[in-house]
Amino acid sequence: MLFRSKKTVTVSGVLVNHGTGATREISVHVDALDRDGAVLVSADSEPSSEAIPAGGTGHFSVTFENRAEVDRYHVEAISR
């Protein structure tokens, strides 16, 4: 989901663990891309110390400066 204000854009969503075991140390990396797919700016969420059990869910949120040249966002979740 995207939440926009005049100054910021917040990218947030739900992480679903489709695996057979719990996840831990989950972080989310988000790239803000222009129309050509070039990365304009990136941000990372704070790593979560909370485990997501198999079949469970967690949430993330990353905030950027609202820039007119951003066309879309690419989100990648990483678990250790």
All heavy atoms as a GROMACS GRO file, in nm:
protein
  598
    1MET      N    1   0.083  -0.117   0.000
    1MET     CA    2   0.000   0.000   0.000
    1MET      C    3   0.088   0.124   0.000
    1MET      O    4   0.196   0.123   0.057
    1MET     CB    5  -0.088   0.002   0.124
    1MET     CG    6  -0.187  -0.111   0.132
    1MET     SD    7  -0.301  -0.087   0.269
    1MET     CE    8  -0.417   0.021   0.192
    2LEU      N    9   0.039   0.227  -0.061
    2LEU     CA   10   0.108   0.355  -0.063
    2LEU      C   11   0.022   0.459   0.008
    2LEU      O   12  -0.097   0.468  -0.018
    2LEU     CB   13   0.133   0.403  -0.205
    2LEU     CG   14   0.235   0.329  -0.288
    2LEU    CD1   15   0.241   0.388  -0.429
    2LEU    CD2   16   0.371   0.334  -0.225
    3PHE      N   17   0.085   0.534   0.096
    3PHE     CA   18   0.019   0.645   0.162
    3PHE      C   19   0.099   0.770   0.128
    3PHE      O   20   0.219   0.777   0.158
    3PHE     CB   21   0.017   0.624   0.315
    3PHE     CG   22  -0.057   0.500   0.355
    3PHE    CD1   23   0.012   0.383   0.382
    3PHE    CD2   24  -0.196   0.501   0.364
    3PHE    CE1   25  -0.056   0.268   0.419
    3PHE    CE2   26  -0.264   0.386   0.400
    3PHE     CZ   27  -0.195   0.270   0.428
    4ARG      N   28   0.035   0.865   0.061
    4ARG     CA   29   0.104   0.985   0.015
    4ARG      C   30   0.057   1.108   0.090
    4ARG      O   31  -0.061   1.125   0.116
    4ARG     CB   32   0.078   1.010  -0.133
    4ARG     CG   33   0.140   0.909  -0.224
    4ARG     CD   34   0.112   0.946  -0.371
    4ARG     NE   35   0.150   0.841  -0.460
    4ARG     CZ   36   0.269   0.828  -0.515
    4ARG    NH1   37   0.361   0.917  -0.491
    4ARG    NH2   38   0.296   0.728  -0.595
    5SER      N   39   0.153   1.195   0.122
    5SER     CA   40   0.123   1.330   0.167
    5SER      C   41   0.202   1.422   0.076
    5SER      O   42   0.271   1.375  -0.015
    5SER     CB   43   0.165   1.348   0.314
    5SER     OG   44   0.306   1.356   0.325
    6LYS      N   45   0.196   1.548   0.097
    6LYS     CA   46   0.273   1.641   0.012
    6LYS      C   47   0.422   1.621   0.028
    6LYS      O   48   0.498   1.641  -0.065
    6LYS     CB   49   0.236   1.785   0.044
    6LYS     CG   50   0.099   1.823  -0.002
    6LYS     CD   51   0.069   1.967   0.025
    6LYS     CE   52  -0.071   2.002  -0.024
    6LYS     NZ   53  -0.102   2.142  -0.007
    7LYS      N   54   0.466   1.577   0.147
    7LYS     CA   55   0.610   1.567   0.175
    7LYS      C   56   0.663   1.424   0.173
    7LYS      O   57   0.781   1.405   0.147
    7LYS     CB   58   0.641   1.630   0.310
    7LYS     CG   59   0.617   1.779   0.311
    7LYS     CD   60   0.658   1.839   0.442
    7LYS     CE   61   0.636   1.990   0.438
    7LYS     NZ   62   0.682   2.055   0.559
    8THR      N   63   0.581   1.325   0.203
    8THR     CA   64   0.631   1.188   0.215
    8THR      C   65   0.542   1.086   0.146
    8THR      O   66   0.425   1.112   0.119
    8THR     CB   67   0.645   1.145   0.363
    8THR    OG1   68   0.516   1.144   0.424
    8THR    CG2   69   0.739   1.236   0.440
    9VAL      N   70   0.601   0.970   0.118
    9VAL     CA   71   0.529   0.852   0.069
    9VAL      C   72   0.570   0.736   0.159
    9VAL      O   73   0.689   0.713   0.180
    9VAL     CB   74   0.566   0.818  -0.077
    9VAL    CG1   75   0.500   0.688  -0.121
    9VAL    CG2   76   0.529   0.931  -0.170
   10THR      N   77   0.472   0.666   0.212
   10THR     CA   78   0.500   0.549   0.295
   10THR      C   79   0.456   0.424   0.220
   10THR      O   80   0.342   0.414   0.176
   10THR     CB   81   0.427   0.558   0.430
   10THR    OG1   82   0.471   0.676   0.497
   10THR    CG2   83   0.456   0.436   0.516
   11VAL      N   84   0.551   0.333   0.202
   11VAL     CA   85   0.526   0.203   0.139
   11VAL      C   86   0.511   0.103   0.253
   11VAL      O   87   0.601   0.088   0.335
   11VAL     CB   88   0.643   0.161   0.047
   11VAL    CG1   89   0.615   0.026  -0.017
   11VAL    CG2   90   0.669   0.268  -0.059
   12SER      N   91   0.395   0.037   0.261
   12SER     CA   92   0.374  -0.059   0.369
   12SER      C   93   0.304  -0.182   0.312
   12SER      O   94   0.247  -0.179   0.204
   12SER     CB   95   0.290   0.002   0.481
   12SER     OG   96   0.161   0.036   0.433
   13GLY      N   97   0.313  -0.290   0.387
   13GLY     CA   98   0.249  -0.412   0.340
   13GLY      C   99   0.256  -0.523   0.442
   13GLY      O  100   0.305  -0.506   0.555
   14VAL      N  101   0.209  -0.639   0.400
   14VAL     CA  102   0.205  -0.758   0.483
   14VAL      C  103   0.303  -0.860   0.427
   14VAL      O  104   0.305  -0.885   0.306
   14VAL     CB  105   0.062  -0.817   0.486
   14VAL    CG1  106   0.058  -0.946   0.566
   14VAL    CG2  107  -0.037  -0.716   0.542
   15LEU      N  108   0.383  -0.917   0.514
   15LEU     CA  109   0.474  -1.025   0.477
   15LEU      C  110   0.409  -1.157   0.514
   15LEU      O  111   0.358  -1.171   0.626
   15LEU     CB  112   0.606  -1.011   0.553
   15LEU     CG  113   0.680  -0.879   0.534
   15LEU    CD1  114   0.792  -0.868   0.636
   15LEU    CD2  115   0.731  -0.866   0.394
   16VAL      N  116   0.407  -1.252   0.422
   16VAL     CA  117   0.348  -1.384   0.448
   16VAL      C  118   0.458  -1.489   0.440
   16VAL      O  119   0.530  -1.496   0.342
   16VAL     CB  120   0.237  -1.416   0.345
   16VAL    CG1  121   0.177  -1.553   0.373
   16VAL    CG2  122   0.129  -1.309   0.347
   17ASN      N  123   0.469  -1.569   0.544
   17ASN     CA  124   0.568  -1.677   0.546
   17ASN      C  125   0.503  -1.802   0.487
   17ASN      O  126   0.425  -1.870   0.553
   17ASN     CB  127   0.616  -1.704   0.689
   17ASN     CG  128   0.719  -1.813   0.695
   17ASN    OD1  129   0.752  -1.876   0.594
   17ASN    ND2  130   0.771  -1.838   0.814
   18HIS      N  131   0.537  -1.831   0.361
   18HIS     CA  132   0.486  -1.950   0.292
   18HIS      C  133   0.574  -2.073   0.316
   18HIS      O  134   0.546  -2.180   0.264
   18HIS     CB  135   0.475  -1.924   0.141
   18HIS     CG  136   0.371  -1.823   0.106
   18HIS    ND1  137   0.237  -1.846   0.115
   18HIS    CD2  138   0.384  -1.696   0.059
   18HIS    CE1  139   0.170  -1.740   0.077
   18HIS    NE2  140   0.257  -1.647   0.042
   19GLY      N  141   0.679  -2.057   0.395
   19GLY     CA  142   0.772  -2.166   0.421
   19GLY      C  143   0.720  -2.264   0.525
   19GLY      O  144   0.609  -2.252   0.576
   20THR      N  145   0.806  -2.360   0.558
   20THR     CA  146   0.768  -2.464   0.654
   20THR      C  147   0.823  -2.435   0.794
   20THR      O  148   0.789  -2.507   0.888
   20THR     CB  149   0.818  -2.602   0.608
   20THR    OG1  150   0.960  -2.594   0.592
   20THR    CG2  151   0.754  -2.642   0.475
   21GLY      N  152   0.907  -2.333   0.807
   21GLY     CA  153   0.964  -2.298   0.937
   21GLY      C  154   0.950  -2.150   0.963
   21GLY      O  155   0.918  -2.072   0.874
   22ALA      N  156   0.974  -2.112   1.088
   22ALA     CA  157   0.965  -1.970   1.125
   22ALA      C  158   1.078  -1.890   1.062
   22ALA      O  159   1.187  -1.943   1.039
   22ALA     CB  160   0.970  -1.957   1.277
   23THR      N  161   1.052  -1.764   1.034
   23THR     CA  162   1.155  -1.673   0.984
   23THR      C  163   1.204  -1.588   1.101
   23THR      O  164   1.135  -1.574   1.202
   23THR     CB  165   1.100  -1.579   0.876
   23THR    OG1  166   0.996  -1.500   0.935
   23THR    CG2  167   1.046  -1.654   0.758
   24ARG      N  168   1.322  -1.532   1.089
   24ARG     CA  169   1.373  -1.443   1.192
   24ARG      C  170   1.459  -1.336   1.126
   24ARG      O  171   1.500  -1.350   1.012
   24ARG     CB  172   1.450  -1.520   1.297
   24ARG     CG  173   1.572  -1.591   1.247
   24ARG     CD  174   1.637  -1.673   1.360
   24ARG     NE  175   1.775  -1.700   1.334
   24ARG     CZ  176   1.821  -1.789   1.245
   24ARG    NH1  177   1.736  -1.859   1.174
   24ARG    NH2  178   1.950  -1.807   1.228
   25GLU      N  179   1.481  -1.228   1.198
   25GLU     CA  180   1.562  -1.117   1.148
   25GLU      C  181   1.518  -1.074   1.008
   25GLU      O  182   1.596  -1.072   0.914
   25GLU     CB  183   1.710  -1.152   1.150
   25GLU     CG  184   1.767  -1.175   1.287
   25GLU     CD  185   1.915  -1.205   1.283
   25GLU    OE1  186   1.988  -1.147   1.200
   25GLU    OE2  187   1.958  -1.288   1.364
   26ILE      N  188   1.394  -1.036   0.996
   26ILE     CA  189   1.338  -0.996   0.867
   26ILE      C  190   1.363  -0.847   0.846
   26ILE      O  191   1.337  -0.766   0.934
   26ILE     CB  192   1.188  -1.022   0.862
   26ILE    CG1  193   1.161  -1.171   0.884
   26ILE    CG2  194   1.128  -0.977   0.730
   26ILE    CD1  195   1.020  -1.202   0.919
   27SER      N  196   1.415  -0.812   0.729
   27SER     CA  197   1.427  -0.672   0.690
   27SER      C  198   1.366  -0.658   0.551
   27SER      O  199   1.357  -0.753   0.476
   27SER     CB  200   1.572  -0.625   0.692
   27SER     OG  201   1.648  -0.696   0.598
   28VAL      N  202   1.324  -0.537   0.521
   28VAL     CA  203   1.263  -0.508   0.392
   28VAL      C  204   1.343  -0.397   0.325
   28VAL      O  205   1.372  -0.295   0.386
   28VAL     CB  206   1.115  -0.468   0.408
   28VAL    CG1  207   1.055  -0.426   0.276
   28VAL    CG2  208   1.035  -0.582   0.469
   29HIS      N  209   1.379  -0.420   0.199
   29HIS     CA  210   1.452  -0.322   0.118
   29HIS      C  211   1.356  -0.271   0.011
   29HIS      O  212   1.291  -0.350  -0.058
   29HIS     CB  213   1.574  -0.388   0.053
   29HIS     CG  214   1.651  -0.295  -0.034
   29HIS    ND1  215   1.743  -0.206   0.017
   29HIS    CD2  216   1.648  -0.275  -0.167
   29HIS    CE1  217   1.794  -0.136  -0.081
   29HIS    NE2  218   1.738  -0.176  -0.195
   30VAL      N  219   1.346  -0.138  -0.002
   30VAL     CA  220   1.256  -0.077  -0.100
   30VAL      C  221   1.335   0.018  -0.188
   30VAL      O  222   1.409   0.103  -0.138
   30VAL     CB  223   1.140  -0.002  -0.031
   30VAL    CG1  224   1.043   0.055  -0.135
   30VAL    CG2  225   1.066  -0.092   0.067
   31ASP      N  226   1.320   0.003  -0.320
   31ASP     CA  227   1.379   0.094  -0.417
   31ASP      C  228   1.269   0.180  -0.478
   31ASP      O  229   1.163   0.128  -0.516
   31ASP     CB  230   1.446   0.018  -0.532
   31ASP     CG  231   1.569  -0.059  -0.488
   31ASP    OD1  232   1.643  -0.010  -0.402
   31ASP    OD2  233   1.591  -0.170  -0.542
   32ALA      N  234   1.293   0.309  -0.489
   32ALA     CA  235   1.205   0.400  -0.562
   32ALA      C  236   1.263   0.412  -0.703
   32ALA      O  237   1.379   0.449  -0.720
   32ALA     CB  238   1.200   0.536  -0.494
   33LEU      N  239   1.182   0.377  -0.803
   33LEU     CA  240   1.230   0.370  -0.942
   33LEU      C  241   1.167   0.478  -1.029
   33LEU      O  242   1.050   0.515  -1.011
   33LEU     CB  243   1.195   0.233  -1.001
   33LEU     CG  244   1.237   0.110  -0.920
   33LEU    CD1  245   1.180  -0.016  -0.982
   33LEU    CD2  246   1.388   0.103  -0.911
   34ASP      N  247   1.243   0.524  -1.129
   34ASP     CA  248   1.186   0.616  -1.227
   34ASP      C  249   1.120   0.536  -1.339
   34ASP      O  250   1.114   0.413  -1.334
   34ASP     CB  251   1.292   0.713  -1.280
   34ASP     CG  252   1.400   0.648  -1.365
   34ASP    OD1  253   1.388   0.529  -1.404
   34ASP    OD2  254   1.500   0.718  -1.394
   35ARG      N  255   1.070   0.603  -1.441
   35ARG     CA  256   0.997   0.536  -1.551
   35ARG      C  257   1.083   0.435  -1.627
   35ARG      O  258   1.032   0.341  -1.685
   35ARG     CB  259   0.943   0.639  -1.649
   35ARG     CG  260   0.833   0.722  -1.592
   35ARG     CD  261   0.778   0.819  -1.697
   35ARG     NE  262   0.692   0.917  -1.636
   35ARG     CZ  263   0.562   0.903  -1.624
   35ARG    NH1  264   0.503   0.796  -1.670
   35ARG    NH2  265   0.490   0.997  -1.565
   36ASP      N  266   1.215   0.454  -1.627
   36ASP     CA  267   1.306   0.364  -1.696
   36ASP      C  268   1.355   0.250  -1.607
   36ASP      O  269   1.434   0.167  -1.651
   36ASP     CB  270   1.427   0.441  -1.749
   36ASP     CG  271   1.387   0.545  -1.853
   36ASP    OD1  272   1.296   0.518  -1.933
   36ASP    OD2  273   1.447   0.655  -1.852
   37GLY      N  274   1.312   0.247  -1.483
   37GLY     CA  275   1.352   0.142  -1.390
   37GLY      C  276   1.481   0.171  -1.315
   37GLY      O  277   1.532   0.084  -1.244
   38ALA      N  278   1.535   0.291  -1.331
   38ALA     CA  279   1.656   0.329  -1.258
   38ALA      C  280   1.621   0.361  -1.113
   38ALA      O  281   1.519   0.424  -1.085
   38ALA     CB  282   1.722   0.450  -1.323
   39VAL      N  283   1.708   0.318  -1.021
   39VAL     CA  284   1.686   0.344  -0.880
   39VAL      C  285   1.719   0.488  -0.849
   39VAL      O  286   1.830   0.535  -0.875
   39VAL     CB  287   1.772   0.249  -0.793
   39VAL    CG1  288   1.756   0.282  -0.646
   39VAL    CG2  289   1.737   0.104  -0.820
   40LEU      N  290   1.623   0.561  -0.793
   40LEU     CA  291   1.642   0.700  -0.754
   40LEU      C  292   1.687   0.710  -0.609
   40LEU      O  293   1.772   0.792  -0.575
   40LEU     CB  294   1.514   0.780  -0.774
   40LEU     CG  295   1.462   0.787  -0.917
   40LEU    CD1  296   1.324   0.850  -0.921
   40LEU    CD2  297   1.560   0.867  -1.002
   41VAL      N  298   1.629   0.628  -0.525
   41VAL     CA  299   1.662   0.627  -0.382
   41VAL      C  300   1.616   0.492  -0.324
   41VAL      O  301   1.523   0.431  -0.376
   41VAL     CB  302   1.595   0.746  -0.308
   41VAL    CG1  303   1.445   0.737  -0.310
   41VAL    CG2  304   1.647   0.762  -0.167
   42SER      N  305   1.686   0.448  -0.221
   42SER     CA  306   1.653   0.321  -0.155
   42SER      C  307   1.640   0.343  -0.006
   42SER      O  308   1.699   0.437   0.050
   42SER     CB  309   1.762   0.216  -0.179
   42SER     OG  310   1.772   0.185  -0.314
   43ALA      N  311   1.565   0.254   0.059
   43ALA     CA  312   1.553   0.259   0.204
   43ALA      C  313   1.531   0.118   0.256
   43ALA      O  314   1.481   0.031   0.184
   43ALA     CB  315   1.437   0.349   0.245
   44ASP      N  316   1.572   0.096   0.380
   44ASP     CA  317   1.556  -0.033   0.444
   44ASP      C  318   1.475  -0.016   0.572
   44ASP      O  319   1.490   0.083   0.643
   44ASP     CB  320   1.692  -0.093   0.481
   44ASP     CG  321   1.774  -0.126   0.358
   44ASP    OD1  322   1.725  -0.202   0.273
   44ASP    OD2  323   1.887  -0.075   0.346
   45SER      N  324   1.393  -0.117   0.601
   45SER     CA  325   1.323  -0.118   0.728
   45SER      C  326   1.421  -0.165   0.835
   45SER      O  327   1.524  -0.225   0.805
   45SER     CB  328   1.202  -0.212   0.723
   45SER     OG  329   1.246  -0.346   0.713
   46GLU      N  330   1.388  -0.138   0.959
   46GLU     CA  331   1.467  -0.192   1.069
   46GLU      C  332   1.445  -0.343   1.074
   46GLU      O  333   1.331  -0.389   1.058
   46GLU     CB  334   1.422  -0.129   1.201
   46GLU     CG  335   1.457   0.017   1.213
   46GLU     CD  336   1.607   0.040   1.217
   46GLU    OE1  337   1.677  -0.036   1.284
   46GLU    OE2  338   1.653   0.135   1.152
   47PRO      N  339   1.550  -0.420   1.094
   47PRO     CA  340   1.529  -0.565   1.105
   47PRO      C  341   1.436  -0.597   1.222
   47PRO      O  342   1.447  -0.538   1.328
   47PRO     CB  343   1.668  -0.620   1.131
   47PRO     CG  344   1.761  -0.513   1.085
   47PRO     CD  345   1.689  -0.384   1.104
   48SER      N  346   1.342  -0.686   1.198
   48SER     CA  347   1.248  -0.727   1.301
   48SER      C  348   1.307  -0.841   1.382
   48SER      O  349   1.358  -0.938   1.326
   48SER     CB  350   1.116  -0.771   1.237
   48SER     OG  351   1.032  -0.827   1.335
   49SER      N  352   1.300  -0.830   1.512
   49SER     CA  353   1.346  -0.939   1.598
   49SER      C  354   1.234  -1.040   1.621
   49SER      O  355   1.255  -1.146   1.678
   49SER     CB  356   1.396  -0.885   1.731
   49SER     OG  357   1.292  -0.815   1.795
   50GLU      N  358   1.115  -1.006   1.573
   50GLU     CA  359   1.000  -1.092   1.589
   50GLU      C  360   0.999  -1.200   1.480
   50GLU      O  361   1.012  -1.170   1.362
   50GLU     CB  362   0.873  -1.008   1.579
   50GLU     CG  363   0.746  -1.081   1.609
   50GLU     CD  364   0.626  -0.986   1.605
   50GLU    OE1  365   0.640  -0.872   1.650
   50GLU    OE2  366   0.522  -1.029   1.555
   51ALA      N  367   0.984  -1.324   1.519
   51ALA     CA  368   0.977  -1.435   1.422
   51ALA      C  369   0.837  -1.441   1.363
   51ALA      O  370   0.739  -1.410   1.430
   51ALA     CB  371   1.011  -1.566   1.490
   52ILE      N  372   0.830  -1.480   1.236
   52ILE     CA  373   0.701  -1.506   1.172
   52ILE      C  374   0.691  -1.657   1.155
   52ILE      O  375   0.770  -1.717   1.083
   52ILE     CB  376   0.688  -1.436   1.036
   52ILE    CG1  377   0.701  -1.284   1.052
   52ILE    CG2  378   0.555  -1.472   0.969
   52ILE    CD1  379   0.698  -1.208   0.921
   53PRO      N  380   0.593  -1.721   1.220
   53PRO     CA  381   0.581  -1.866   1.209
   53PRO      C  382   0.537  -1.908   1.069
   53PRO      O  383   0.483  -1.826   0.994
   53PRO     CB  384   0.476  -1.901   1.314
   53PRO     CG  385   0.394  -1.777   1.329
   53PRO     CD  386   0.489  -1.663   1.304
   54ALA      N  387   0.560  -2.032   1.034
   54ALA     CA  388   0.512  -2.086   0.906
   54ALA      C  389   0.363  -2.056   0.893
   54ALA      O  390   0.287  -2.079   0.987
   54ALA     CB  391   0.538  -2.235   0.898
   55GLY      N  392   0.323  -1.999   0.781
   55GLY     CA  393   0.184  -1.963   0.758
   55GLY      C  394   0.143  -1.832   0.822
   55GLY      O  395   0.031  -1.786   0.803
   56GLY      N  396   0.232  -1.769   0.897
   56GLY     CA  397   0.201  -1.645   0.968
   56GLY      C  398   0.231  -1.521   0.885
   56GLY      O  399   0.281  -1.529   0.772
   57THR      N  400   0.200  -1.406   0.942
   57THR     CA  401   0.220  -1.279   0.874
   57THR      C  402   0.291  -1.178   0.964
   57THR      O  403   0.289  -1.191   1.087
   57THR     CB  404   0.087  -1.217   0.827
   57THR    OG1  405   0.005  -1.193   0.942
   57THR    CG2  406   0.014  -1.306   0.728
   58GLY      N  407   0.352  -1.080   0.901
   58GLY     CA  408   0.413  -0.967   0.969
   58GLY      C  409   0.390  -0.844   0.884
   58GLY      O  410   0.340  -0.854   0.772
   59HIS      N  411   0.425  -0.728   0.935
   59HIS     CA  412   0.401  -0.603   0.862
   59HIS      C  413   0.531  -0.525   0.848
   59HIS      O  414   0.622  -0.540   0.929
   59HIS     CB  415   0.298  -0.518   0.936
   59HIS     CG  416   0.164  -0.582   0.942
   59HIS    ND1  417   0.130  -0.676   1.038
   59HIS    CD2  418   0.057  -0.571   0.862
   59HIS    CE1  419   0.008  -0.718   1.017
   59HIS    NE2  420  -0.039  -0.655   0.911
   60PHE      N  421   0.536  -0.440   0.745
   60PHE     CA  422   0.652  -0.350   0.726
   60PHE      C  423   0.603  -0.215   0.682
   60PHE      O  424   0.491  -0.199   0.631
   60PHE     CB  425   0.750  -0.408   0.623
   60PHE     CG  426   0.701  -0.396   0.481
   60PHE    CD1  427   0.732  -0.285   0.404
   60PHE    CD2  428   0.624  -0.496   0.424
   60PHE    CE1  429   0.687  -0.273   0.273
   60PHE    CE2  430   0.578  -0.485   0.294
   60PHE     CZ  431   0.610  -0.374   0.218
   61SER      N  432   0.689  -0.116   0.700
   61SER     CA  433   0.659   0.021   0.658
   61SER      C  434   0.790   0.094   0.635
   61SER      O  435   0.880   0.087   0.719
   61SER     CB  436   0.578   0.090   0.767
   61SER     OG  437   0.548   0.222   0.730
   62VAL      N  438   0.804   0.161   0.520
   62VAL     CA  439   0.923   0.238   0.485
   62VAL      C  440   0.876   0.372   0.428
   62VAL      O  441   0.787   0.374   0.342
   62VAL     CB  442   1.010   0.163   0.381
   62VAL    CG1  443   1.130   0.247   0.340
   62VAL    CG2  444   1.056   0.029   0.436
   63THR      N  445   0.934   0.482   0.476
   63THR     CA  446   0.891   0.615   0.433
   63THR      C  447   1.000   0.684   0.351
   63THR      O  448   1.118   0.678   0.385
   63THR     CB  449   0.854   0.701   0.555
   63THR    OG1  450   0.747   0.636   0.625
   63THR    CG2  451   0.808   0.840   0.512
   64PHE      N  452   0.956   0.747   0.241
   64PHE     CA  453   1.044   0.821   0.151
   64PHE      C  454   0.996   0.966   0.141
   64PHE      O  455   0.878   0.995   0.164
   64PHE     CB  456   1.035   0.765   0.008
   64PHE     CG  457   1.095   0.630  -0.012
   64PHE    CD1  458   1.017   0.516   0.001
   64PHE    CD2  459   1.228   0.616  -0.045
   64PHE    CE1  460   1.071   0.390  -0.019
   64PHE    CE2  461   1.283   0.490  -0.065
   64PHE     CZ  462   1.204   0.378  -0.052
   65GLU      N  463   1.086   1.052   0.096
   65GLU     CA  464   1.047   1.187   0.055
   65GLU      C  465   0.960   1.172  -0.070
   65GLU      O  466   0.990   1.091  -0.158
   65GLU     CB  467   1.172   1.269   0.024
   65GLU     CG  468   1.145   1.407  -0.027
   65GLU     CD  469   1.272   1.481  -0.068
   65GLU    OE1  470   1.383   1.429  -0.049
   65GLU    OE2  471   1.256   1.590  -0.122
   66ASN      N  472   0.853   1.247  -0.081
   66ASN     CA  473   0.765   1.241  -0.198
   66ASN      C  474   0.832   1.316  -0.314
   66ASN      O  475   0.846   1.437  -0.312
   66ASN     CB  476   0.630   1.304  -0.165
   66ASN     CG  477   0.526   1.276  -0.272
   66ASN    OD1  478   0.556   1.218  -0.376
   66ASN    ND2  479   0.404   1.317  -0.247
   67ARG      N  480   0.877   1.240  -0.415
   67ARG     CA  481   0.947   1.297  -0.530
   67ARG      C  482   0.866   1.270  -0.657
   67ARG      O  483   0.827   1.156  -0.684
   67ARG     CB  484   1.085   1.235  -0.543
   67ARG     CG  485   1.175   1.266  -0.423
   67ARG     CD  486   1.304   1.192  -0.423
   67ARG     NE  487   1.384   1.219  -0.542
   67ARG     CZ  488   1.506   1.173  -0.561
   67ARG    NH1  489   1.564   1.100  -0.467
   67ARG    NH2  490   1.571   1.200  -0.671
   68ALA      N  491   0.844   1.373  -0.736
   68ALA     CA  492   0.760   1.363  -0.856
   68ALA      C  493   0.815   1.265  -0.959
   68ALA      O  494   0.739   1.203  -1.033
   68ALA     CB  495   0.743   1.501  -0.920
   69GLU      N  496   0.946   1.247  -0.965
   69GLU     CA  497   1.006   1.161  -1.068
   69GLU      C  498   0.995   1.011  -1.036
   69GLU      O  499   1.029   0.927  -1.120
   69GLU     CB  500   1.152   1.199  -1.094
   69GLU     CG  501   1.244   1.182  -0.977
   69GLU     CD  502   1.255   1.303  -0.884
   69GLU    OE1  503   1.163   1.385  -0.877
   69GLU    OE2  504   1.359   1.314  -0.817
   70VAL      N  505   0.946   0.974  -0.917
   70VAL     CA  506   0.930   0.833  -0.883
   70VAL      C  507   0.806   0.779  -0.954
   70VAL      O  508   0.696   0.835  -0.945
   70VAL     CB  509   0.917   0.812  -0.731
   70VAL    CG1  510   0.883   0.667  -0.699
   70VAL    CG2  511   1.046   0.852  -0.661
   71ASP      N  512   0.824   0.669  -1.027
   71ASP     CA  513   0.716   0.605  -1.102
   71ASP      C  514   0.657   0.486  -1.027
   71ASP      O  515   0.538   0.461  -1.033
   71ASP     CB  516   0.769   0.560  -1.239
   71ASP     CG  517   0.662   0.495  -1.324
   71ASP    OD1  518   0.563   0.565  -1.358
   71ASP    OD2  519   0.676   0.375  -1.356
   72ARG      N  520   0.746   0.411  -0.957
   72ARG     CA  521   0.699   0.290  -0.888
   72ARG      C  522   0.802   0.250  -0.782
   72ARG      O  523   0.912   0.305  -0.777
   72ARG     CB  524   0.675   0.175  -0.985
   72ARG     CG  525   0.799   0.130  -1.060
   72ARG     CD  526   0.761   0.033  -1.173
   72ARG     NE  527   0.876  -0.015  -1.246
   72ARG     CZ  528   0.936   0.048  -1.346
   72ARG    NH1  529   0.891   0.165  -1.384
   72ARG    NH2  530   1.039  -0.005  -1.408
   73TYR      N  531   0.764   0.153  -0.702
   73TYR     CA  532   0.851   0.104  -0.595
   73TYR      C  533   0.870  -0.046  -0.609
   73TYR      O  534   0.778  -0.118  -0.648
   73TYR     CB  535   0.789   0.135  -0.458
   73TYR     CG  536   0.777   0.283  -0.433
   73TYR    CD1  537   0.664   0.354  -0.475
   73TYR    CD2  538   0.880   0.354  -0.372
   73TYR    CE1  539   0.654   0.491  -0.455
   73TYR    CE2  540   0.870   0.491  -0.353
   73TYR     CZ  541   0.757   0.558  -0.394
   73TYR     OH  542   0.748   0.693  -0.375
   74HIS      N  543   0.991  -0.092  -0.578
   74HIS     CA  544   1.023  -0.235  -0.579
   74HIS      C  545   1.055  -0.274  -0.435
   74HIS      O  546   1.140  -0.212  -0.370
   74HIS     CB  547   1.142  -0.263  -0.669
   74HIS     CG  548   1.188  -0.405  -0.663
   74HIS    ND1  549   1.126  -0.506  -0.730
   74HIS    CD2  550   1.288  -0.461  -0.591
   74HIS    CE1  551   1.187  -0.620  -0.703
   74HIS    NE2  552   1.286  -0.597  -0.619
   75VAL      N  553   0.984  -0.378  -0.384
   75VAL     CA  554   1.000  -0.421  -0.245
   75VAL      C  555   1.059  -0.561  -0.241
   75VAL      O  556   1.015  -0.650  -0.314
   75VAL     CB  557   0.863  -0.421  -0.174
   75VAL    CG1  558   0.877  -0.469  -0.030
   75VAL    CG2  559   0.799  -0.283  -0.180
   76GLU      N  560   1.158  -0.581  -0.154
   76GLU     CA  561   1.220  -0.713  -0.137
   76GLU      C  562   1.235  -0.740   0.012
   76GLU      O  563   1.291  -0.657   0.085
   76GLU     CB  564   1.355  -0.714  -0.205
   76GLU     CG  565   1.423  -0.846  -0.204
   76GLU     CD  566   1.550  -0.844  -0.288
   76GLU    OE1  567   1.554  -0.777  -0.392
   76GLU    OE2  568   1.647  -0.909  -0.245
   77ALA      N  569   1.183  -0.854   0.057
   77ALA     CA  570   1.197  -0.894   0.198
   77ALA      C  571   1.310  -0.995   0.210
   77ALA      O  572   1.324  -1.085   0.126
   77ALA     CB  573   1.066  -0.955   0.248
   78ILE      N  574   1.391  -0.979   0.314
   78ILE     CA  575   1.506  -1.065   0.337
   78ILE      C  576   1.497  -1.122   0.478
   78ILE      O  577   1.475  -1.048   0.574
   78ILE     CB  578   1.638  -0.988   0.319
   78ILE    CG1  579   1.643  -0.928   0.178
   78ILE    CG2  580   1.758  -1.076   0.345
   78ILE    CD1  581   1.697  -0.791   0.172
   79SER      N  582   1.513  -1.253   0.489
   79SER     CA  583   1.509  -1.319   0.620
   79SER      C  584   1.636  -1.399   0.640
   79SER      O  585   1.689  -1.458   0.547
   79SER     CB  586   1.388  -1.410   0.627
   79SER     OG  587   1.390  -1.487   0.745
   80ARG      N  588   1.683  -1.403   0.762
   80ARG     CA  589   1.802  -1.481   0.794
   80ARG      C  590   1.763  -1.599   0.880
   80ARG      O  591   1.671  -1.603   0.945
   80ARG     CB  592   1.904  -1.395   0.865
   80ARG     CG  593   1.949  -1.282   0.773
   80ARG     CD  594   2.073  -1.216   0.823
   80ARG     NE  595   2.134  -1.116   0.745
   80ARG     CZ  596   2.094  -1.051   0.639
   80ARG    NH1  597   1.982  -1.077   0.585
   80ARG    NH2  598   2.166  -0.959   0.582
   0.00000   0.00000   0.00000
